[in-house]
Amino acid sequence: MYSHYCLGTACIGMRFVGRILLLNLIAHARRFQLFKNLHLTFHLGDDRSWDQSLYSDYTQHNQQELLKVRQKLDFLLSKQM
């Protein structure tokens, strides 16, 4: 399914990239389910390094890409709901 994902030009490791991936997962899944509090993944190191003003341009870019991806996936997302 990855070849069908709409990712835009989001920068990995910065804010909003997870939301872009989540939108794609929801849009392309037959039966999407979100499991909370299972602790199936973990991060090594400082997982908030992206939260610095130094990277604000990347954050702004990814936020704009998130909006573009949402618009492109809107049709698929509306079918899920």
HTML snippet that shows the backbone in 3Dmol.js (N, CA, C, O; Angstrom):
<script src="https://3Dmol.org/build/3Dmol-min.js"></script>
<div id="view" style="width:600px;height:400px;position:relative"></div>
<script>
const pdb = `
ATOM      1  N   MET A   1       0.804  -1.200   0.000  1.00  0.00           N
ATOM      2  CA  MET A   1       0.000   0.000   0.000  1.00  0.00           C
ATOM      3  C   MET A   1       0.846   1.264   0.000  1.00  0.00           C
ATOM      4  O   MET A   1       0.378   2.331  -0.398  1.00  0.00           O
ATOM      5  N   TYR A   2       2.076   1.145   0.440  1.00  0.00           N
ATOM      6  CA  TYR A   2       2.925   2.328   0.572  1.00  0.00           C
ATOM      7  C   TYR A   2       3.036   3.103  -0.740  1.00  0.00           C
ATOM      8  O   TYR A   2       3.109   4.331  -0.734  1.00  0.00           O
ATOM      9  N   SER A   3       3.048   2.400  -1.838  1.00  0.00           N
ATOM     10  CA  SER A   3       3.167   3.088  -3.132  1.00  0.00           C
ATOM     11  C   SER A   3       1.962   3.984  -3.414  1.00  0.00           C
ATOM     12  O   SER A   3       2.038   4.861  -4.275  1.00  0.00           O
ATOM     13  N   HIS A   4       0.861   3.779  -2.710  1.00  0.00           N
ATOM     14  CA  HIS A   4      -0.342   4.588  -2.885  1.00  0.00           C
ATOM     15  C   HIS A   4      -0.418   5.744  -1.890  1.00  0.00           C
ATOM     16  O   HIS A   4      -1.313   6.584  -1.983  1.00  0.00           O
ATOM     17  N   TYR A   5       0.500   5.790  -0.954  1.00  0.00           N
ATOM     18  CA  TYR A   5       0.473   6.841   0.067  1.00  0.00           C
ATOM     19  C   TYR A   5       0.771   8.203  -0.542  1.00  0.00           C
ATOM     20  O   TYR A   5       1.560   8.323  -1.480  1.00  0.00           O
ATOM     21  N   CYS A   6       0.142   9.201  -0.005  1.00  0.00           N
ATOM     22  CA  CYS A   6       0.381  10.597  -0.371  1.00  0.00           C
ATOM     23  C   CYS A   6       1.136  11.220   0.799  1.00  0.00           C
ATOM     24  O   CYS A   6       0.552  11.477   1.852  1.00  0.00           O
ATOM     25  N   LEU A   7       2.420  11.460   0.617  1.00  0.00           N
ATOM     26  CA  LEU A   7       3.254  11.958   1.700  1.00  0.00           C
ATOM     27  C   LEU A   7       3.717  13.389   1.494  1.00  0.00           C
ATOM     28  O   LEU A   7       4.270  14.002   2.408  1.00  0.00           O
ATOM     29  N   GLY A   8       3.498  13.919   0.317  1.00  0.00           N
ATOM     30  CA  GLY A   8       3.981  15.258   0.026  1.00  0.00           C
ATOM     31  C   GLY A   8       5.496  15.299   0.123  1.00  0.00           C
ATOM     32  O   GLY A   8       6.178  14.331  -0.214  1.00  0.00           O
ATOM     33  N   THR A   9       6.007  16.409   0.579  1.00  0.00           N
ATOM     34  CA  THR A   9       7.456  16.546   0.751  1.00  0.00           C
ATOM     35  C   THR A   9       7.797  16.761   2.223  1.00  0.00           C
ATOM     36  O   THR A   9       8.695  17.532   2.559  1.00  0.00           O
ATOM     37  N   ALA A  10       7.071  16.073   3.087  1.00  0.00           N
ATOM     38  CA  ALA A  10       7.272  16.216   4.530  1.00  0.00           C
ATOM     39  C   ALA A  10       8.680  15.779   4.928  1.00  0.00           C
ATOM     40  O   ALA A  10       9.264  14.873   4.335  1.00  0.00           O
ATOM     41  N   CYS A  11       9.197  16.444   5.938  1.00  0.00           N
ATOM     42  CA  CYS A  11      10.534  16.145   6.472  1.00  0.00           C
ATOM     43  C   CYS A  11      10.395  15.156   7.623  1.00  0.00           C
ATOM     44  O   CYS A  11       9.721  15.435   8.615  1.00  0.00           O
ATOM     45  N   ILE A  12      11.028  14.014   7.485  1.00  0.00           N
ATOM     46  CA  ILE A  12      10.980  12.984   8.516  1.00  0.00           C
ATOM     47  C   ILE A  12      11.739  13.473   9.746  1.00  0.00           C
ATOM     48  O   ILE A  12      12.782  14.116   9.631  1.00  0.00           O
ATOM     49  N   GLY A  13      11.205  13.159  10.916  1.00  0.00           N
ATOM     50  CA  GLY A  13      11.847  13.550  12.159  1.00  0.00           C
ATOM     51  C   GLY A  13      11.362  14.881  12.699  1.00  0.00           C
ATOM     52  O   GLY A  13      11.812  15.325  13.756  1.00  0.00           O
ATOM     53  N   MET A  14      10.462  15.514  11.995  1.00  0.00           N
ATOM     54  CA  MET A  14       9.930  16.806  12.410  1.00  0.00           C
ATOM     55  C   MET A  14       8.439  16.661  12.742  1.00  0.00           C
ATOM     56  O   MET A  14       7.817  15.638  12.456  1.00  0.00           O
ATOM     57  N   ARG A  15       7.900  17.692  13.341  1.00  0.00           N
ATOM     58  CA  ARG A  15       6.473  17.684  13.690  1.00  0.00           C
ATOM     59  C   ARG A  15       5.608  17.422  12.463  1.00  0.00           C
ATOM     60  O   ARG A  15       5.971  17.761  11.336  1.00  0.00           O
ATOM     61  N   PHE A  16       4.479  16.823  12.709  1.00  0.00           N
ATOM     62  CA  PHE A  16       3.400  16.578  11.744  1.00  0.00           C
ATOM     63  C   PHE A  16       3.654  15.415  10.796  1.00  0.00           C
ATOM     64  O   PHE A  16       2.725  14.999  10.104  1.00  0.00           O
ATOM     65  N   VAL A  17       4.855  14.873  10.729  1.00  0.00           N
ATOM     66  CA  VAL A  17       5.084  13.738   9.826  1.00  0.00           C
ATOM     67  C   VAL A  17       4.285  12.520  10.294  1.00  0.00           C
ATOM     68  O   VAL A  17       3.799  11.743   9.473  1.00  0.00           O
ATOM     69  N   GLY A  18       4.152  12.355  11.600  1.00  0.00           N
ATOM     70  CA  GLY A  18       3.356  11.246  12.125  1.00  0.00           C
ATOM     71  C   GLY A  18       1.894  11.366  11.748  1.00  0.00           C
ATOM     72  O   GLY A  18       1.237  10.363  11.471  1.00  0.00           O
ATOM     73  N   ARG A  19       1.385  12.579  11.737  1.00  0.00           N
ATOM     74  CA  ARG A  19      -0.012  12.798  11.357  1.00  0.00           C
ATOM     75  C   ARG A  19      -0.228  12.524   9.875  1.00  0.00           C
ATOM     76  O   ARG A  19      -1.277  12.018   9.475  1.00  0.00           O
ATOM     77  N   ILE A  20       0.758  12.857   9.073  1.00  0.00           N
ATOM     78  CA  ILE A  20       0.680  12.562   7.637  1.00  0.00           C
ATOM     79  C   ILE A  20       0.623  11.051   7.427  1.00  0.00           C
ATOM     80  O   ILE A  20      -0.180  10.559   6.634  1.00  0.00           O
ATOM     81  N   LEU A  21       1.462  10.332   8.127  1.00  0.00           N
ATOM     82  CA  LEU A  21       1.441   8.866   8.037  1.00  0.00           C
ATOM     83  C   LEU A  21       0.117   8.309   8.550  1.00  0.00           C
ATOM     84  O   LEU A  21      -0.451   7.397   7.948  1.00  0.00           O
ATOM     85  N   LEU A  22      -0.370   8.852   9.652  1.00  0.00           N
ATOM     86  CA  LEU A  22      -1.639   8.389  10.222  1.00  0.00           C
ATOM     87  C   LEU A  22      -2.795   8.597   9.252  1.00  0.00           C
ATOM     88  O   LEU A  22      -3.623   7.703   9.082  1.00  0.00           O
ATOM     89  N   LEU A  23      -2.864   9.756   8.618  1.00  0.00           N
ATOM     90  CA  LEU A  23      -3.915  10.003   7.626  1.00  0.00           C
ATOM     91  C   LEU A  23      -3.882   8.971   6.509  1.00  0.00           C
ATOM     92  O   LEU A  23      -4.923   8.484   6.069  1.00  0.00           O
ATOM     93  N   ASN A  24      -2.680   8.644   6.055  1.00  0.00           N
ATOM     94  CA  ASN A  24      -2.549   7.641   5.000  1.00  0.00           C
ATOM     95  C   ASN A  24      -2.978   6.262   5.484  1.00  0.00           C
ATOM     96  O   ASN A  24      -3.646   5.527   4.756  1.00  0.00           O
ATOM     97  N   LEU A  25      -2.604   5.915   6.686  1.00  0.00           N
ATOM     98  CA  LEU A  25      -3.019   4.622   7.239  1.00  0.00           C
ATOM     99  C   LEU A  25      -4.540   4.537   7.318  1.00  0.00           C
ATOM    100  O   LEU A  25      -5.128   3.525   6.934  1.00  0.00           O
ATOM    101  N   ILE A  26      -5.174   5.592   7.812  1.00  0.00           N
ATOM    102  CA  ILE A  26      -6.635   5.612   7.935  1.00  0.00           C
ATOM    103  C   ILE A  26      -7.282   5.545   6.557  1.00  0.00           C
ATOM    104  O   ILE A  26      -8.227   4.786   6.345  1.00  0.00           O
ATOM    105  N   ALA A  27      -6.772   6.337   5.628  1.00  0.00           N
ATOM    106  CA  ALA A  27      -7.380   6.427   4.296  1.00  0.00           C
ATOM    107  C   ALA A  27      -7.278   5.125   3.518  1.00  0.00           C
ATOM    108  O   ALA A  27      -8.181   4.801   2.747  1.00  0.00           O
ATOM    109  N   HIS A  28      -6.214   4.381   3.700  1.00  0.00           N
ATOM    110  CA  HIS A  28      -5.985   3.187   2.883  1.00  0.00           C
ATOM    111  C   HIS A  28      -6.324   1.873   3.582  1.00  0.00           C
ATOM    112  O   HIS A  28      -6.253   0.810   2.966  1.00  0.00           O
ATOM    113  N   ALA A  29      -6.686   1.936   4.844  1.00  0.00           N
ATOM    114  CA  ALA A  29      -6.993   0.707   5.581  1.00  0.00           C
ATOM    115  C   ALA A  29      -8.401   0.228   5.274  1.00  0.00           C
ATOM    116  O   ALA A  29      -9.305   1.030   5.036  1.00  0.00           O
ATOM    117  N   ARG A  30      -8.574  -1.055   5.281  1.00  0.00           N
ATOM    118  CA  ARG A  30      -9.921  -1.607   5.137  1.00  0.00           C
ATOM    119  C   ARG A  30     -10.695  -1.435   6.434  1.00  0.00           C
ATOM    120  O   ARG A  30     -11.859  -1.035   6.436  1.00  0.00           O
ATOM    121  N   ARG A  31     -10.022  -1.744   7.539  1.00  0.00           N
ATOM    122  CA  ARG A  31     -10.633  -1.597   8.863  1.00  0.00           C
ATOM    123  C   ARG A  31      -9.574  -1.026   9.802  1.00  0.00           C
ATOM    124  O   ARG A  31      -8.859  -1.776  10.467  1.00  0.00           O
ATOM    125  N   PHE A  32      -9.477   0.261   9.854  1.00  0.00           N
ATOM    126  CA  PHE A  32      -8.465   0.903  10.691  1.00  0.00           C
ATOM    127  C   PHE A  32      -8.861   0.827  12.156  1.00  0.00           C
ATOM    128  O   PHE A  32     -10.010   1.083  12.515  1.00  0.00           O
ATOM    129  N   GLN A  33      -7.906   0.474  12.993  1.00  0.00           N
ATOM    130  CA  GLN A  33      -8.100   0.494  14.435  1.00  0.00           C
ATOM    131  C   GLN A  33      -6.880   1.136  15.076  1.00  0.00           C
ATOM    132  O   GLN A  33      -5.744   0.879  14.676  1.00  0.00           O
ATOM    133  N   LEU A  34      -7.128   1.967  16.067  1.00  0.00           N
ATOM    134  CA  LEU A  34      -6.058   2.615  16.806  1.00  0.00           C
ATOM    135  C   LEU A  34      -6.000   1.988  18.187  1.00  0.00           C
ATOM    136  O   LEU A  34      -6.983   2.015  18.928  1.00  0.00           O
ATOM    137  N   PHE A  35      -4.859   1.428  18.532  1.00  0.00           N
ATOM    138  CA  PHE A  35      -4.664   0.806  19.834  1.00  0.00           C
ATOM    139  C   PHE A  35      -3.843   1.742  20.705  1.00  0.00           C
ATOM    140  O   PHE A  35      -2.722   2.104  20.349  1.00  0.00           O
ATOM    141  N   LYS A  36      -4.389   2.128  21.825  1.00  0.00           N
ATOM    142  CA  LYS A  36      -3.708   3.062  22.718  1.00  0.00           C
ATOM    143  C   LYS A  36      -3.124   2.311  23.917  1.00  0.00           C
ATOM    144  O   LYS A  36      -3.653   1.284  24.344  1.00  0.00           O
ATOM    145  N   ASN A  37      -2.045   2.834  24.437  1.00  0.00           N
ATOM    146  CA  ASN A  37      -1.426   2.339  25.665  1.00  0.00           C
ATOM    147  C   ASN A  37      -0.941   0.897  25.595  1.00  0.00           C
ATOM    148  O   ASN A  37      -0.942   0.201  26.610  1.00  0.00           O
ATOM    149  N   LEU A  38      -0.532   0.441  24.429  1.00  0.00           N
ATOM    150  CA  LEU A  38       0.016  -0.907  24.313  1.00  0.00           C
ATOM    151  C   LEU A  38       1.540  -0.906  24.385  1.00  0.00           C
ATOM    152  O   LEU A  38       2.146  -1.955  24.599  1.00  0.00           O
ATOM    153  N   HIS A  39       2.163   0.253  24.209  1.00  0.00           N
ATOM    154  CA  HIS A  39       3.620   0.407  24.305  1.00  0.00           C
ATOM    155  C   HIS A  39       4.346  -0.576  23.392  1.00  0.00           C
ATOM    156  O   HIS A  39       5.226  -1.312  23.839  1.00  0.00           O
ATOM    157  N   LEU A  40       3.979  -0.587  22.122  1.00  0.00           N
ATOM    158  CA  LEU A  40       4.565  -1.502  21.153  1.00  0.00           C
ATOM    159  C   LEU A  40       5.802  -0.938  20.471  1.00  0.00           C
ATOM    160  O   LEU A  40       6.547  -1.675  19.825  1.00  0.00           O
ATOM    161  N   THR A  41       6.027   0.366  20.610  1.00  0.00           N
ATOM    162  CA  THR A  41       7.212   0.994  20.020  1.00  0.00           C
ATOM    163  C   THR A  41       7.897   1.839  21.089  1.00  0.00           C
ATOM    164  O   THR A  41       7.328   2.121  22.144  1.00  0.00           O
ATOM    165  N   PHE A  42       9.117   2.229  20.796  1.00  0.00           N
ATOM    166  CA  PHE A  42       9.836   3.086  21.721  1.00  0.00           C
ATOM    167  C   PHE A  42      10.854   3.911  20.952  1.00  0.00           C
ATOM    168  O   PHE A  42      11.197   3.590  19.814  1.00  0.00           O
ATOM    169  N   HIS A  43      11.328   4.962  21.575  1.00  0.00           N
ATOM    170  CA  HIS A  43      12.328   5.841  20.973  1.00  0.00           C
ATOM    171  C   HIS A  43      13.623   5.741  21.755  1.00  0.00           C
ATOM    172  O   HIS A  43      13.619   5.602  22.978  1.00  0.00           O
ATOM    173  N   LEU A  44      14.705   5.812  21.049  1.00  0.00           N
ATOM    174  CA  LEU A  44      16.013   5.902  21.681  1.00  0.00           C
ATOM    175  C   LEU A  44      16.477   7.348  21.602  1.00  0.00           C
ATOM    176  O   LEU A  44      16.334   7.987  20.560  1.00  0.00           O
ATOM    177  N   GLY A  45      17.014   7.856  22.661  1.00  0.00           N
ATOM    178  CA  GLY A  45      17.533   9.226  22.628  1.00  0.00           C
ATOM    179  C   GLY A  45      16.476  10.252  22.928  1.00  0.00           C
ATOM    180  O   GLY A  45      15.425   9.933  23.485  1.00  0.00           O
ATOM    181  N   ASP A  46      16.752  11.490  22.558  1.00  0.00           N
ATOM    182  CA  ASP A  46      15.873  12.616  22.829  1.00  0.00           C
ATOM    183  C   ASP A  46      14.788  12.671  21.773  1.00  0.00           C
ATOM    184  O   ASP A  46      15.036  13.112  20.651  1.00  0.00           O
ATOM    185  N   ASP A  47      13.587  12.229  22.118  1.00  0.00           N
ATOM    186  CA  ASP A  47      12.524  12.194  21.112  1.00  0.00           C
ATOM    187  C   ASP A  47      11.783  13.528  20.996  1.00  0.00           C
ATOM    188  O   ASP A  47      10.720  13.575  20.377  1.00  0.00           O
ATOM    189  N   ARG A  48      12.303  14.597  21.563  1.00  0.00           N
ATOM    190  CA  ARG A  48      11.689  15.917  21.406  1.00  0.00           C
ATOM    191  C   ARG A  48      12.687  16.919  20.838  1.00  0.00           C
ATOM    192  O   ARG A  48      12.509  18.125  21.010  1.00  0.00           O
ATOM    193  N   SER A  49      13.711  16.456  20.177  1.00  0.00           N
ATOM    194  CA  SER A  49      14.705  17.369  19.617  1.00  0.00           C
ATOM    195  C   SER A  49      14.112  18.266  18.534  1.00  0.00           C
ATOM    196  O   SER A  49      14.627  19.355  18.281  1.00  0.00           O
ATOM    197  N   TRP A  50      13.046  17.821  17.902  1.00  0.00           N
ATOM    198  CA  TRP A  50      12.388  18.599  16.864  1.00  0.00           C
ATOM    199  C   TRP A  50      11.656  19.807  17.441  1.00  0.00           C
ATOM    200  O   TRP A  50      11.257  20.702  16.696  1.00  0.00           O
ATOM    201  N   ASP A  51      11.475  19.840  18.759  1.00  0.00           N
ATOM    202  CA  ASP A  51      10.681  20.880  19.410  1.00  0.00           C
ATOM    203  C   ASP A  51      11.536  22.094  19.795  1.00  0.00           C
ATOM    204  O   ASP A  51      11.441  22.602  20.912  1.00  0.00           O
ATOM    205  N   GLN A  52      12.356  22.542  18.872  1.00  0.00           N
ATOM    206  CA  GLN A  52      13.209  23.704  19.092  1.00  0.00           C
ATOM    207  C   GLN A  52      12.880  24.755  18.033  1.00  0.00           C
ATOM    208  O   GLN A  52      12.535  24.420  16.900  1.00  0.00           O
ATOM    209  N   SER A  53      12.990  26.022  18.410  1.00  0.00           N
ATOM    210  CA  SER A  53      12.681  27.096  17.457  1.00  0.00           C
ATOM    211  C   SER A  53      13.615  27.051  16.249  1.00  0.00           C
ATOM    212  O   SER A  53      13.278  27.565  15.183  1.00  0.00           O
ATOM    213  N   LEU A  54      14.772  26.444  16.414  1.00  0.00           N
ATOM    214  CA  LEU A  54      15.727  26.287  15.317  1.00  0.00           C
ATOM    215  C   LEU A  54      15.088  25.577  14.121  1.00  0.00           C
ATOM    216  O   LEU A  54      15.461  25.825  12.975  1.00  0.00           O
ATOM    217  N   TYR A  55      14.127  24.695  14.394  1.00  0.00           N
ATOM    218  CA  TYR A  55      13.495  23.891  13.345  1.00  0.00           C
ATOM    219  C   TYR A  55      12.108  24.394  12.969  1.00  0.00           C
ATOM    220  O   TYR A  55      11.342  23.657  12.348  1.00  0.00           O
ATOM    221  N   SER A  56      11.766  25.618  13.325  1.00  0.00           N
ATOM    222  CA  SER A  56      10.413  26.121  13.079  1.00  0.00           C
ATOM    223  C   SER A  56      10.059  26.148  11.586  1.00  0.00           C
ATOM    224  O   SER A  56       8.894  25.981  11.226  1.00  0.00           O
ATOM    225  N   ASP A  57      11.045  26.356  10.727  1.00  0.00           N
ATOM    226  CA  ASP A  57      10.749  26.355   9.284  1.00  0.00           C
ATOM    227  C   ASP A  57      10.346  24.959   8.818  1.00  0.00           C
ATOM    228  O   ASP A  57       9.496  24.827   7.938  1.00  0.00           O
ATOM    229  N   TYR A  58      10.943  23.917   9.393  1.00  0.00           N
ATOM    230  CA  TYR A  58      10.563  22.545   9.054  1.00  0.00           C
ATOM    231  C   TYR A  58       9.149  22.249   9.573  1.00  0.00           C
ATOM    232  O   TYR A  58       8.350  21.598   8.901  1.00  0.00           O
ATOM    233  N   THR A  59       8.864  22.740  10.772  1.00  0.00           N
ATOM    234  CA  THR A  59       7.532  22.549  11.340  1.00  0.00           C
ATOM    235  C   THR A  59       6.480  23.208  10.458  1.00  0.00           C
ATOM    236  O   THR A  59       5.444  22.610  10.167  1.00  0.00           O
ATOM    237  N   GLN A  60       6.743  24.423  10.039  1.00  0.00           N
ATOM    238  CA  GLN A  60       5.802  25.140   9.178  1.00  0.00           C
ATOM    239  C   GLN A  60       5.623  24.407   7.846  1.00  0.00           C
ATOM    240  O   GLN A  60       4.504  24.280   7.349  1.00  0.00           O
ATOM    241  N   HIS A  61       6.716  23.932   7.279  1.00  0.00           N
ATOM    242  CA  HIS A  61       6.638  23.196   6.016  1.00  0.00           C
ATOM    243  C   HIS A  61       5.784  21.937   6.182  1.00  0.00           C
ATOM    244  O   HIS A  61       4.893  21.677   5.373  1.00  0.00           O
ATOM    245  N   ASN A  62       6.054  21.164   7.220  1.00  0.00           N
ATOM    246  CA  ASN A  62       5.300  19.928   7.424  1.00  0.00           C
ATOM    247  C   ASN A  62       3.827  20.196   7.708  1.00  0.00           C
ATOM    248  O   ASN A  62       2.963  19.417   7.306  1.00  0.00           O
ATOM    249  N   GLN A  63       3.542  21.292   8.397  1.00  0.00           N
ATOM    250  CA  GLN A  63       2.147  21.629   8.658  1.00  0.00           C
ATOM    251  C   GLN A  63       1.427  21.944   7.349  1.00  0.00           C
ATOM    252  O   GLN A  63       0.283  21.534   7.155  1.00  0.00           O
ATOM    253  N   GLN A  64       2.080  22.657   6.467  1.00  0.00           N
ATOM    254  CA  GLN A  64       1.493  22.947   5.151  1.00  0.00           C
ATOM    255  C   GLN A  64       1.320  21.662   4.342  1.00  0.00           C
ATOM    256  O   GLN A  64       0.313  21.492   3.654  1.00  0.00           O
ATOM    257  N   GLU A  65       2.295  20.759   4.421  1.00  0.00           N
ATOM    258  CA  GLU A  65       2.188  19.485   3.706  1.00  0.00           C
ATOM    259  C   GLU A  65       1.060  18.638   4.275  1.00  0.00           C
ATOM    260  O   GLU A  65       0.372  17.939   3.530  1.00  0.00           O
ATOM    261  N   LEU A  66       0.864  18.692   5.585  1.00  0.00           N
ATOM    262  CA  LEU A  66      -0.246  17.970   6.208  1.00  0.00           C
ATOM    263  C   LEU A  66      -1.579  18.438   5.646  1.00  0.00           C
ATOM    264  O   LEU A  66      -2.448  17.618   5.347  1.00  0.00           O
ATOM    265  N   LEU A  67      -1.747  19.730   5.500  1.00  0.00           N
ATOM    266  CA  LEU A  67      -2.992  20.266   4.935  1.00  0.00           C
ATOM    267  C   LEU A  67      -3.183  19.823   3.490  1.00  0.00           C
ATOM    268  O   LEU A  67      -4.297  19.485   3.089  1.00  0.00           O
ATOM    269  N   LYS A  68      -2.116  19.822   2.709  1.00  0.00           N
ATOM    270  CA  LYS A  68      -2.190  19.372   1.315  1.00  0.00           C
ATOM    271  C   LYS A  68      -2.552  17.889   1.241  1.00  0.00           C
ATOM    272  O   LYS A  68      -3.400  17.486   0.445  1.00  0.00           O
ATOM    273  N   VAL A  69      -1.904  17.090   2.075  1.00  0.00           N
ATOM    274  CA  VAL A  69      -2.177  15.646   2.094  1.00  0.00           C
ATOM    275  C   VAL A  69      -3.625  15.402   2.498  1.00  0.00           C
ATOM    276  O   VAL A  69      -4.308  14.567   1.906  1.00  0.00           O
ATOM    277  N   ARG A  70      -4.089  16.128   3.500  1.00  0.00           N
ATOM    278  CA  ARG A  70      -5.476  15.982   3.955  1.00  0.00           C
ATOM    279  C   ARG A  70      -6.446  16.268   2.813  1.00  0.00           C
ATOM    280  O   ARG A  70      -7.424  15.542   2.636  1.00  0.00           O
ATOM    281  N   GLN A  71      -6.185  17.311   2.043  1.00  0.00           N
ATOM    282  CA  GLN A  71      -7.062  17.640   0.914  1.00  0.00           C
ATOM    283  C   GLN A  71      -7.036  16.545  -0.144  1.00  0.00           C
ATOM    284  O   GLN A  71      -8.076  16.198  -0.703  1.00  0.00           O
ATOM    285  N   LYS A  72      -5.865  16.003  -0.419  1.00  0.00           N
ATOM    286  CA  LYS A  72      -5.754  14.949  -1.437  1.00  0.00           C
ATOM    287  C   LYS A  72      -6.421  13.658  -0.977  1.00  0.00           C
ATOM    288  O   LYS A  72      -6.976  12.923  -1.793  1.00  0.00           O
ATOM    289  N   LEU A  73      -6.372  13.379   0.319  1.00  0.00           N
ATOM    290  CA  LEU A  73      -6.928  12.134   0.841  1.00  0.00           C
ATOM    291  C   LEU A  73      -8.370  12.287   1.300  1.00  0.00           C
ATOM    292  O   LEU A  73      -8.980  11.316   1.747  1.00  0.00           O
ATOM    293  N   ASP A  74      -8.916  13.473   1.199  1.00  0.00           N
ATOM    294  CA  ASP A  74     -10.260  13.743   1.715  1.00  0.00           C
ATOM    295  C   ASP A  74     -11.294  12.759   1.200  1.00  0.00           C
ATOM    296  O   ASP A  74     -12.145  12.303   1.964  1.00  0.00           O
ATOM    297  N   PHE A  75     -11.237  12.425  -0.073  1.00  0.00           N
ATOM    298  CA  PHE A  75     -12.204  11.485  -0.640  1.00  0.00           C
ATOM    299  C   PHE A  75     -12.107  10.116   0.040  1.00  0.00           C
ATOM    300  O   PHE A  75     -13.124   9.543   0.431  1.00  0.00           O
ATOM    301  N   LEU A  76     -10.903   9.602   0.178  1.00  0.00           N
ATOM    302  CA  LEU A  76     -10.723   8.301   0.814  1.00  0.00           C
ATOM    303  C   LEU A  76     -11.120   8.348   2.296  1.00  0.00           C
ATOM    304  O   LEU A  76     -11.717   7.406   2.817  1.00  0.00           O
ATOM    305  N   LEU A  77     -10.785   9.442   2.958  1.00  0.00           N
ATOM    306  CA  LEU A  77     -11.121   9.577   4.374  1.00  0.00           C
ATOM    307  C   LEU A  77     -12.630   9.681   4.582  1.00  0.00           C
ATOM    308  O   LEU A  77     -13.147   9.149   5.565  1.00  0.00           O
ATOM    309  N   SER A  78     -13.341  10.347   3.690  1.00  0.00           N
ATOM    310  CA  SER A  78     -14.785  10.476   3.830  1.00  0.00           C
ATOM    311  C   SER A  78     -15.480   9.127   3.647  1.00  0.00           C
ATOM    312  O   SER A  78     -16.548   8.909   4.219  1.00  0.00           O
ATOM    313  N   LYS A  79     -14.900   8.221   2.866  1.00  0.00           N
ATOM    314  CA  LYS A  79     -15.463   6.884   2.693  1.00  0.00           C
ATOM    315  C   LYS A  79     -15.317   6.054   3.958  1.00  0.00           C
ATOM    316  O   LYS A  79     -16.121   5.155   4.200  1.00  0.00           O
ATOM    317  N   GLN A  80     -14.300   6.341   4.771  1.00  0.00           N
ATOM    318  CA  GLN A  80     -14.051   5.590   5.996  1.00  0.00           C
ATOM    319  C   GLN A  80     -15.049   5.924   7.088  1.00  0.00           C
ATOM    320  O   GLN A  80     -15.308   5.105   7.970  1.00  0.00           O
ATOM    321  N   MET A  81     -15.608   7.121   7.033  1.00  0.00           N
ATOM    322  CA  MET A  81     -16.478   7.584   8.133  1.00  0.00           C
ATOM    323  C   MET A  81     -17.928   7.406   7.834  1.00  0.00           C
ATOM    324  O   MET A  81     -18.775   7.747   8.660  1.00  0.00           O
TER     325      MET A  81
END
`;
const viewer = $3Dmol.createViewer("view");
viewer.addModel(pdb, "pdb");
viewer.setStyle({}, {cartoon: {color: "spectrum"}});
viewer.zoomTo();
viewer.render();
</script>
